Amino acid sequence: MIAQIEKQIRASLDVSHFEIHDDSEMHAGHSGNPSGGGHFTAVIVSADFDNLPLLKRHRLVYDALGDLMGGSIHAFSMKTLTPGEFNPD
């Protein structure tokens, strides 16, 4: 699933840095997850986020994920940064 998520995001956005972690084990069997989809946390760095507020940045990512949201993905936490905002240390 991680490879599919990265593929879809990179196909829609000009990504210069991408990190993703599968947190699904920490949430196994919790209520409110009828789809059984995974839980993921990501750091996405893209020039496409320049001059965009947080909500619009997240919308770009959710649009890139498309039908994965609510199906294969139950929860997707993200940090969206421009190249100028990103500090890899």
C-alpha positions in Angstrom: 0.0 0.0 0.0 2.8 2.4 0.8 4.2 2.1 -2.8 0.7 2.8 -4.2 0.3 5.9 -2.0 3.7 7.2 -3.0 3.0 6.5 -6.7 -0.3 8.4 -6.7 1.1 11.4 -4.8 4.1 11.6 -7.1 1.9 11.3 -10.2 0.0 14.4 -9.1 2.5 16.6 -7.3 6.1 17.7 -8.0 7.5 15.9 -4.9 11.1 16.6 -3.8 11.0 14.7 -0.5 8.6 11.9 0.6 8.4 9.9 3.9 5.6 7.6 4.9 5.0 5.3 7.8 2.4 2.7 8.2 0.8 3.1 11.7 -1.9 0.5 11.2 -0.7 -1.8 13.9 -1.2 0.8 16.6 -4.9 1.1 15.5 -5.8 -2.5 14.8 -9.4 -3.3 15.7 -10.5 0.1 16.8 -14.1 1.1 16.4 -15.0 3.5 13.7 -13.0 1.8 11.0 -15.6 -0.2 9.1 -13.4 -0.3 5.9 -10.5 -1.9 7.7 -8.2 0.5 5.9 -4.7 1.4 7.1 -3.4 4.4 9.1 -0.5 6.3 7.6 1.6 9.3 8.5 3.5 11.2 5.8 5.9 14.1 5.2 5.5 15.5 1.7 7.7 18.3 0.3 6.6 19.9 -2.9 6.9 23.2 -4.7 3.3 22.8 -5.6 2.5 23.9 -2.0 4.1 27.3 -2.5 1.8 30.1 -1.4 -1.0 27.7 -0.5 -2.7 27.6 2.9 -2.7 24.3 4.8 -6.2 23.2 3.8 -5.4 23.7 0.1 -2.2 21.7 0.5 -4.1 18.8 2.1 -6.8 19.0 -0.5 -4.1 18.5 -3.2 -2.9 15.4 -1.4 -6.4 14.0 -0.8 -7.2 14.6 -4.5 -4.1 12.6 -5.4 -5.1 9.7 -3.2 -8.5 9.6 -4.7 -10.5 6.4 -4.0 -7.8 5.1 -1.6 -9.3 7.4 1.0 -12.1 5.7 2.9 -11.1 2.3 1.4 -7.6 1.1 1.6 -6.7 4.2 3.7 -8.8 4.9 6.8 -6.6 7.7 8.2 -3.9 9.8 6.6 -1.9 12.2 8.7 0.4 14.5 6.8 2.9 17.3 7.1 2.9 19.3 3.9 5.9 21.6 3.3 7.4 23.7 0.5 11.1 23.1 -0.3 11.9 26.3 1.6 10.1 25.2 4.7 11.7 21.8 4.8 14.6 21.2 7.1 15.8 17.6 6.9 17.7 17.7 10.2 
